[in-house]
Amino acid sequence: MLQKGEFVGSLDCGTTSVRFIIFDKYAQIVAQHQLEFPQYYPNPGWHEQNPLEIQAHAEACIEQTMKSLAASGFTHDSVKVIGITNQRETAFVWSRKTGKPLCNAIVWDDSRTKNLVAHYEHVLQTKGLEVASGVWKKGQEGIDALREIAGLPLSTYFSATKVRWMIDNYPEVAKAHANDDMCFGTLESWLVYNLVGGVKRGLHVSEMSNAARTLLFNTTTLNWDPMLLKFFGLRQSIVGEIVSTSQTYGHIAFGSLKGVPIGGLVGDQQAALIGNKCLTKGEAKCTYGTGAFLLFCTGNEIVKSSHGLLSTVAFQPGPNSKPVFALEGSISSAGSAITWLKDSMHMISSSAQVNDLAAQEPTSGGVYFVTAFSGLLAPYWDSSATGLLIGITQYTNPSHIARATLEATAFQTRAIIESMVLDSGKDVANLKVDGGMTNGDLAMSILADLNGNEVIRPEMRESTALGSALLAGSAIGLFGWDLTKPETLSEVNTKGTRTFKPEMPASIREKKWTIWQRAVERSRGWEAGIDEEEEDLLS
């Protein structure tokens, strides 16, 4: 006889895999399932995903987890609500008439729009940005105005240039855009659209923390900005309705969860901030996955960075609540650098082995690895930077390179933390961490040593999934959870944590930091983008 419980589900769609996790009120995992989905790399620097494959894997994950829940003795209706968290910036476009994708999604770390970014930089310098009807700002004023409105710089990283590239290069996308038959969204938008009924329901929403990563969202008005849409040549009708991070958006239309409300939507890094319960000003977390993402909560105040960080929406705990903001710094290659050691260099046979290999040497032997496979993100913002291994001698062996790979992530974390301290005027006393890379004790010890901060790692590290679960539970008042009252989460995920303390002498830390900065400078400016339209005019 199956019993009826009270649980919350989280659909966590990352860059390479999707999982569905069911939590109880203490954030203990009741059931889960994970599936990897295919990745496509059709050209150097390109990274695509098939929207239909992601959706199919998400639905399969849900069904398999629900089977596991039943095997554990609980009925399907034990799941009261679900949240969704997702890889951000990845751009999806589909037909409003058919509900079908118009092309593959372009992933957040894809760098094909490098020349398009150069074009728009040239436009800002020469023509400028129209900030109000008939009011233009150009040159540095234009660059600053764009960043002031969106909280973001021009970069290949964000969605706007990806969508523009699709329209410019795929006739079927251009046709749909011209005929007002095109919907654009990030992954949460695509998933909700399909889960609540697809083209029959036609629900097109964009959650605020995800919308804030598109270069099309105004962080002051908290809505799509018509002047930014105009700047990139995009119709207003392609974007969905802006919704908060915690509310009931609709109900699942099929399968084992039919009728269950979707109550939380949030970008993965903001979800990890929530899952680590960094809900008040001054708390910080870093998630180490494919990339690494450090968020510093600034409360209800949006702090405009002057040191290369992004001002972003962390979450809005309900449609009538004030949003909470964060400063964010991102590293494009963290776990992906370890994957490169495994898949391309064949130095290790599993990602976990990088710690064992690195432990065979006490230092990196003078080797420094700038893991700029697709440029450098915060605080450098240099899409022309390239990967660089430097300091190699005949003494160098694979263990030195493995250790330099782990150190690279730690050095880039320090660069971001230093910028956060300068912007906020507040020291980061410790760093809460999660993500696949944090399973390695050596990686965490190196992180503490090279940053000079304590690193706190929880026992249950599914912080991203937990964040969307907390949002969903809060939306319907499940377990008494209320994100505006952090004390209501006091019993959530309180089991053991481990703290890594810095042991490296400060003099060695600073010497290594100085050399790392030299290595970064040598990696920069290697593959400069060109404004192809300007080049065509000159030729």
N, C-alpha and C positions, 0 to 999 in steps of 0.2 A: 504494500500500500504506500503510494507516494504521499509525502507530506507537503504542506504549503508553507513556503518560507517568505521572507521579505528581502529581496536583493535588488541591486542596481547593476546594469550592464554597461560596458564601454566598448565601442567599436573604434579601435586604434589603427588607423591606416597610415603607415609610415612610408618611407621612400622605397623600401624593398619588400616589405611584408605587411600583411594585415592580420590583426588578431582581435578576437572577441573575448573579453574577460568579464566574469560575473563576480562582484564583490559583496561581502556582507557589511554590516554597519561599522565594523572595526577595520575595514579594508583588507580583510583576509580573503584570499582568492578561493572561491567555491568551485569554479569550473573555468576552463579556458581552452582555446585552440588557436593555432597560428599557421598561416600559409604564406609562402613567398610567391610573388607574382613576377612575370617576365619583365625584363628591362631591355630596352633597345638603344643601341649606339650606332646609328647609321653613318655618321661621319665623326671625325675628330672633334671633341668638344660638345657634341650633340648627345642629348639624353632624352629619350621618349618613353611614354607608357601608353598602353591601350586602355582607354576608359572602360570598355566593356569587360575586359579581363579583370580590372580592379573591382568593378561592381560584382562580377561573378564570384571572385575570391572572397569578397566581403560577405556575400550571402551564404556561401558555403561554410565560412568560418562561424557565422551565427548558428547555422543548423547543427554543425558538429559540436559546438559548445553546448547547445541545448540538449543534445543527446547525452553529453557527459553530465549535465545537470540532472537529467532523469536517472542516469545510472547511479548518481549520488543520493537518489531517493527523494528528489524534489520535483514538484509539478512545474510545467512551463509558466503558469501564471504567477509563479514566485517572483519573476522579474517584473518589477513595477514600472520601470522607466529606463531608457538608455541614453547615454551621451555619445557623441562622436568627436574624435580628435584626429587631426590629419596633418600630413606634410603641407607646408604652406607654399605660397607663391606659384606652385605648379599650375599651369593654365589649361583649362578645359573649355572647349567650345562645342555646342551641340545645336541641332535644329529645333526651333520652337514648334514647328509643324509636326515633325516625326519623332522628336525626342532622341534621335540617334546622334552619336558623335560626328562632327564634321571632319576631324582628323585626330591623330594621336595627340595626347597631352604633351606639352613641353615642360620638362621637369625644372625645378628651382635651380639646380646646379648646371643647367645647360648654358653654354656660353656663345651660342650661334649669333646672338644679337649684338655682339661686340661692335660691329660696324654701324648698326642702327643706333646704338648708344652714342657713338662718335658723331653721327648725323644730328641727333637731337642736342648734343652738346654744342655743335656748330650753330644750330638754330637759336639756342639760348644766347649765344654770343652775338649773333648778327641781327636776328629778327626779334628775339625775346619771347617772353611769356605774357599773354594777355591775362592780367590778374583780375580785371573787372572790365566791363564793356568800354572799349576804346582806351583802356589804360594798360600800357605795356611796360615791362621791365626787361632789360637786356644786359648782356655782359655778366659780370659778377652779381649784379642786382637780380638778374633773371635766375641765375643758379641758386642764389640764396632764397628767392621767392618760392621756387619750386620746393626746396627743402623745408621752408617755413610752412607751406600749405600741407604737404604730404608727410612731413617728418622723415623723409627718405631722400637719398641722393639718386641721381640717374645711375642705373646699374643694370647689368644683364640679369641680376638676381631676381628682380621684381617682375610682376606679371604683365605690366602694360606693354613693354617692348616685345614680349613673347606673343601677345595677341596681335599687335601691329604686324609682326613678322608673318604670322599665319595668314593674315589678310593679304599681305604683299606677295606671298609666295605660293599659296594654295588657291587656285581658282574657285573651288567649291566653297571655301570660307569667304572669299571676296564676294561671291554671288549672294551668299546667305546674309552677309553684312549689308550689302546694297539693297536687298529685298526685305530687310527688317525681319529676317528669319533666324537670327543668330542670338544664342544665349551664351554668355561667358560667366564662368565662376571658378573659384578654387575648389579643391576636392570636396570639402564639406557641402558645398552647393550642389555638386553633381550627385553625391551620395543621398542627400535628403530628397532631391528631385525624384530619384528612382525608388527609394524606399517607401515613400508615401503615395506612389501610384504613377510616376512618370508622366507621360504626355497627357494622360487622362485627367490627372489632377493639375498639372502645370504649375506646381509650386516652385518658384524661383526666388530663393533667398540667399543672402550673403551675410555671414556672421561678422561682427565688427572687428574682432582681432585678426581675422583673415583678410577682410577688406582693406584693413590698414596696411597690408603688405603688398598692395597692387600698384602703387604710385598713382592711383586714381581717386583716393579717399582723402577727405579733408579732416585733419585731426582736431580742428577747432569746431567746425559745424557738425562733425560726426556723421557725415553723409558723403555720397559721391560728389566730387567736385566737377561742375560742368566745364570749367576752364581747363582742367587737366584732361578730361575726356576730349575736349576740342583740340588741345595741344597735340595729342597722339592720334587725332583723326578718327575717334571712335564714337559711335552713336550712343546716346544716353540709354536707349532701349535694350542694349545688350547686357546691362548689369541688373542684378536682382535687388529685391527689397532688403535694406539693412535691418538686421535683427540683433538682439542682445545675445550675450553668451549663455544666459540661463533663462529659458522660458519654454513653454510647450509650442513647438513649431508645427506639429502634425502627428499622425499616428501611422505606424507601419501597416502596409496594405496587404501583406501576404506572409506565409510561412509560420514558423513556430511562435513568432513574436507579433502576429497579427493583432492589431488593436492597441499595442503598447505605445505609449507616447515617447517621442524623441524630445528630451528636455534640456540637453546641453550640446552646444557646438563651440569648438575652440581650436585654434591653431596649436600644433603639437608643443611648441616651446612655451607658450602661455599656459597650456595644460600642465606642463611639468612644474611651472612656477606655482600653480594652484595645488598640484599634487604634493609638492614639498611644503605646502602651507606657508608659502612666502606671500602673505596677503597684506602686509603692512609695510610702510615706508622703511627702506634701509635693508630689507632682506634680499638675498641674492641666491641664485641657483645656476648651475651649468649642467646641461645635458650633453653627454658625449656619445653620439651615435655616428651616422655617416659623416655628418659635420658636427660641430660643437656650437652650442648656443647658450650664451650667458645673459641672464635677465636680472635686472636690479629694480625692485619695486620702488616707484616714486610716489605712491598713493594717488590721491585725486588730482595731483598737480602734474601737468605735462612739462617735463624738463627738456628744453631744446639743447641738444649737445653741440658743443663747439670743439669737440675732440674726437670726431670720427665715429660716434655711436649713433644709433637710431632711436628716435622718440616714437614709441609705439603704444597702442592700446593693449593693456594686459588682459583685462576682462571687464565686462559690464554685467553685474550680478542680477540684472533684471531689466525689463524695458523701461521702467521708470526710475532706475537707479543711476547714480553718477558712475561713470567709468573709472576704473583704476588704470594708471599708466605705468610704463616701465621704460628704462633705458636698456637697449639690447646691443650686444656685440656678437657677431657670428664668425665662425671659422669654417671655411668651405670644405676642408679635408681634415677629418680626424680619424674616425674608424675606416674611412675609405682609403687612407694612406696605409693602414694595416692590411686591408684587402689587396692593395697593390703589391705589398710584399708577398702576399700569399699567391694571388692569381697570376700576376705578371712576372714577378721575380723568382717565384717558387722557393723562397727562403724558409717558409713555414707551410705546414699543411692544414692548419686551422688558425683562425684569428686569435684564439686563446693562447697559442704557442708563442706569440710575440713576447709575452712577459718572461717565459722560460728562456728564450733565446737572448733577450736583453740582459737577463740576470747573470749570464755567463761572463760578462765584463762589468767591472765596477764603474766605468765611465764610457762615454761615447768615443773615446780615443781621439778627441779633437774634431770629430765629424759633426757637421750641422746640416739639417735637412729642412729646407723651406718647402713645405708640402703644398705649393701653390699650383695644383693640377689644373684648376680653372680660375686662376687669378687669386688675389688676396682680398678678403672682405675687411671687416672692421679690425682696427681703426684706419687701415691703409687705403682701402677702396681703390685698388689698382687691378683692373681687369687685364692689364698687359703684363703683369708679373707671371713668372713661370716657375715650375718646380726646380729646385736647386739642391744638389748634394755637394757640399764643399768641405775641404779639410781631409780629403781622401789621400792616403799614402799607402805604401806597400804593407804597412802594419795593419791597415784597416781590414776587418773581417765582418761577416754577417751580423754578429752580435753587436758590434759598434753601430751598424746601420739601424738595427732594430731598436737600440736604445735611443739613437738620435731621432727616430720616428716618434717615440713616446715623448721625448723632450720637446719636439716641435709643437705638439698640442699644448704642453705646459707653458712654453714661451709665448705662444699666441694668446693663451688665457691671460697671462700677465699683462700683455699689451692692452687687452680690453679692460682688465681691472684697474690699471693705472688711469685709463681714460675715464672710467666711472667715478673714481675718486676725485679727479679734477672737475668733472661736470657737477657732481652732487655735493662736493665739499664734505663727504662722509666716508670714513674708512670702511672697507669690507673686512670685518673681523674674521669671518669664516665663510666657507663656500659649501653649500649643499649640492651634492652631485647625484646624478643618475645616468642611465644609459648603458649600453653594452660594454663600452670601454672601461667602465668603473668596476667591472668584475675583477680586473687585474690589480692585485695589491701593489705590485711594483709601479704600475702606471700611476696609481694614486699617491704613492710615496714620492715619486718624481714630481708630481703636480704640487704637492705640499712643499717640497724642497725648493723648487725653482720659483715659487710664488711667495714663499715666506708666510703663508696663511694656513690655518687649520682647514682640513678638508673633511667634511662630514658625509658619510655614506650610510643611508638607511638599509635595513635588512631586506625590506620589500621595496624593490627599486622600479616597480612599474608605475612610476610617478605620472607619466603622461596619460596612461589609461585612467589612473585614479583621479586625475584632475577633471577629466570630462565626466566621470562618475559623480564626483562631488557637485559639479554644476547641475547635472541632471537630477540628482537627489534633492538639491536645494530648490529646484524649480517647482517641485510638487510637495516640498516640506517633508520628504522622507527622512526618517530617523531624527527629525528635528534639526537637520542641517540647514544652515543659513550663512552664506558666504559673507554677508555684511556683519556677522557676529562670529569671528574666528573661534571664540570659546565653545561654540556648538560642535566644533570639529575636534575637541580635545581628546576624544577616544580613538580617533582615526590614525592608523599606522604608527602606533607608539612602541612597537616591538624594537628590539635592539638596533643600535646604530654603532658604527665604528668611526673613530676620529683618527685621522692621519696628521701627525704634527711634523713641522719642518725640522730636519736634523742637519742639513747642509750649512756649513759656516757662511755667514753673510758675505764675506769677502769673495768666496768662490762663486756664490750665487750671482753677485754683481759682475764679476769678471765674465762669467758665461753669458749673462744678459747682454753685455757690451758686444761680445763676439756675435751673438745671435742677431743683434741689430745691424751689424755690418753685413751679415749674410742676407738679411732681408733686402737691404739696399741693392745688393748685387743681383737679386732676382727680379727687380722691378724694371718696367719699361721694355721688356724683351719682345712682346708681341703686341705692339700698339695697334688699336683699331683704326680704321680709316672711314671717313664719311664717303660712301660710295657715290652718293648723288653729287657731291661736290667734285669728286674725282672725275665723274662722267662729264661734268660741265667743263672741266679744264682740259680734257683729252680731245 
